[in-house]
Amino acid sequence: MHGWIAPSGIERELHETKARGDWAAYLDALARAELFLPQPRAHVDAEPTQARFHPMPDGRSLAVYTRGMLPVPDPHTVYLRQSLAWFANAWDHRDPPYLAVNPGSPAEAYLTTTPADRDRWRAHWDAADSWGLAAGAVHALHTGGPLHGPVAHGLAVGAHLAVSNGEFWNALAYHGSGYTRERDRLRKMWDITTPEDWLDVLDRMLNAEIVSPVWEFALRVRRVLASDFAGPVDIEHWRHAAEASLRLSAQRSAQPQLTPDGVTVAQPRPSAEVEGEIAGVQRLIGRIARYEQRFRADGLLAEGAWVRSVQGWDHGRASQMARWGLGTRYGTLEDAERAVLRAGEAARGVYRSWEEFSAGYLLARCLHFDEEEFGEWYETSLATHLALTTDPASPWRNIPWA
């Protein structure tokens, strides 16, 4: 055990308080920690709302694990997230006499489970000022997760969501909030209920096919203009160029097309439809320009800088979706690693720095959620960006972009 490196601050605090015999402080730390209860996956799939106590082989202890001590996900065992107070309330005289916290590690403790003990657990829970990893801060595994290299880069592409959700940014062997909660998240937010659903959404994210093509079209027009004219693009020039491109596209779509089946005669698009599309893109350009102006004022963009692409929103979500699929057992560790690597490669193919990537990710998120209110969606997004670009422990400060 000499020289042991705790996976995270959670386990380090448990180890230190145990080493000095301060069991009250140990219970304080335990009350603030998420505790994960192992379960046979077949039982949970059959009864998702039930959590059962399955004693360790000694028959006298029930094992629970803190977030940093969770093993690599396997197909047969899953973990349910609970609190110390939940165990205090769920325990009765028929259950094992010991709660084994992180058994086999230097941070382990075998806690007796008498009614008086459980009353103490509740008291420490009531006194706790937080539970779990704080949202909005950068958290990392010091062991058990990559800190450098291509996989770490791909994981860092998903760091926006990891920071905002209060998770380890480099946890490839992902359990998240526990098996059932992770499955509920994918079902409610993405309508994913099978491995095939997960793989379809993941592939579309990796190919940047979910983020709005209209947003990307508007930004692509400006990228071309900036390249052609080697300098800043005036917003009216941008609008006129977008209009010209849309009109040309409408004209081409009305022209006969030669296909393997012969000549296909196309019908011109209704003029009202074309004019409505043009008006919508011009409004969008105004929204983008106003967001960029705010980004510069808040230090998210440098003076004179602009957003290259919004594809990063899909790349960042793909990095997280890869891990979500592992946590729900819709994919394997190998599937997740391949997808994380692809997410990193895709982002590097579009952007030139972490800051550029972040600006593209956040612009898409704001266009989707914020509606120019500059409210909670914007403020939390900005706070996440600042945490990732300024925290000395952030992967963006320690992993080169290219």
C-alpha positions, 0 to 999 in steps of 0.5 A: 500500500506504500506510495498508493496514489488515490484515484481522486480527491474523494478517496484521498480524503477517506484514506487520510482521515482513516490514517489519522483515526478520525472516523468522524471526518471519515464519515463526513467525507463518506456522506459527501460521496456518491456510493455505488452498489454492485448488482447483477445486471440481469436482476436490474434489467428485470426489475429496474426500480429494485436495489438488492443487497448482495453480500460479499463472499464472507457473508458478513459485509456489503461492498460499496465503492466511491466514484474513483474506485469503480472497476471497468464496466463489464457485461454482467455487473452494474452499479447503482448510485446511492447516498450514505443516508439511503443505506442508513434508511434501507438497512435492517436487522437481516442485512450484513453487520458491516458496510465495506467501503472500497474493500481491498484499497487503502481507503477501505473501512468496514463500518458496523451497522447497528441502529446507533451507527446508522443514526450517526450516518444520518447525522453526518448526511444532514450536516453535509454541505454537498453531495458528489462532484461539484458541477462546473469544476474540472475533476480528473482521475489521477489513476485509472484515466488517461491524462495525456495522449490521443485518448485523453485528447478525445476525452477532453473534447467532451470536457464541456459536458463532463464539467457541467455535469460534475464528472471526471473528464478522463473517465473512459471506463464510465459509470456516470450516475449509475446504470439505471439513471444513465439508461433513463438519460439516454431514453429521455434525452435521445430516445435511445433504448437499444445498442443499435439506437446508440450506435446510430446517434453516435455515428451521426454525431461523429459525422456532425450530422445532428447539429443544424446544417443551416448554422453550418451553412451560414458559417461556411459562407463566411469562411469562404469569404474570409479565405477569398478576401484574406480578412474580416468579413462585413456582416452585410457582405456576408448576408449578400453572399449567403443570399446569392448562394441560396438563390443559385442553389434554388436555380440549380435544383430547378434544372433538369438532372441527368441520372443513370435512369435518364433525364429527371425534370425538376420542379422549381421551388416556390418563390415564397419558400426560397424567400423565407429561407433567405430571410431566415438565414439573414436573421441567423447571421445577425444572431451569430454576429451578436453572440460573437460580439458578446463572446468577445466582451466576455473573453470567449473570443479574441478581438476580431476573432470569429467562430469557424464552425459549429460541428464541435457541438456534435464532436463534443457530444460524441465524446460523451455519448461514447462513454454514455453507451458504455455506462448503459452497456449498449457498447463496450470499452473498445467501442467507446475508445474507438469513438473517443479517438474519432471525436478527437480526430474530427475536432482537430480536422475542423478547429485549430485550438481548444479555444476555437473548438470551445467557441464553436461548441458554445455557439451551437449550444447557445443557438439551440438553447439560449435564444439570445436571452444570455441567461442561465444557458449562456452563463453556465456555458461561459463558466464552463469555458472559463474553467477549462481555459484557466484551471491549471489542472484542465486538460486544455492547459495540459494536452496540446491541440494538435 
